Amino acid sequence: MPCRHTAARVLLNLNFYGTDFQLAAGKIEHMTGTGYEAVVAARRPAVTWDAGDAEHVTEYRDEDGAPRVLYYPSARSIQARGRGLQQQLPWT
């Protein structure tokens, strides 16, 4: 059924924190910018683009050597979400 009404505004929720997955322990933690900067400074991990999730991802090992995967929003991921939203709106 086509939409007959259009909205004057659309609310888009953007998270300004990352998600840190502790793979071996099966745990998930949220990480703020300060925590992300600390991981990058201490571990110097490679940051890659995950096209499926439209977000940057960092794989690293913590101080105990356990593997972790950290997703953190970036300007590119925010732009990708905005483009995705535009494609979903019936009046664009």
Secondary structure, 3 states (H helix, E strand, C coil): CCCCCCCCCCCCCCCCCEEEEECCCCEEEEECHHHHHHHHHHHCCCEEEECCCCEEEEEEECCCCCEEEEEECCHHHHHHHHHHHHHHCCCC
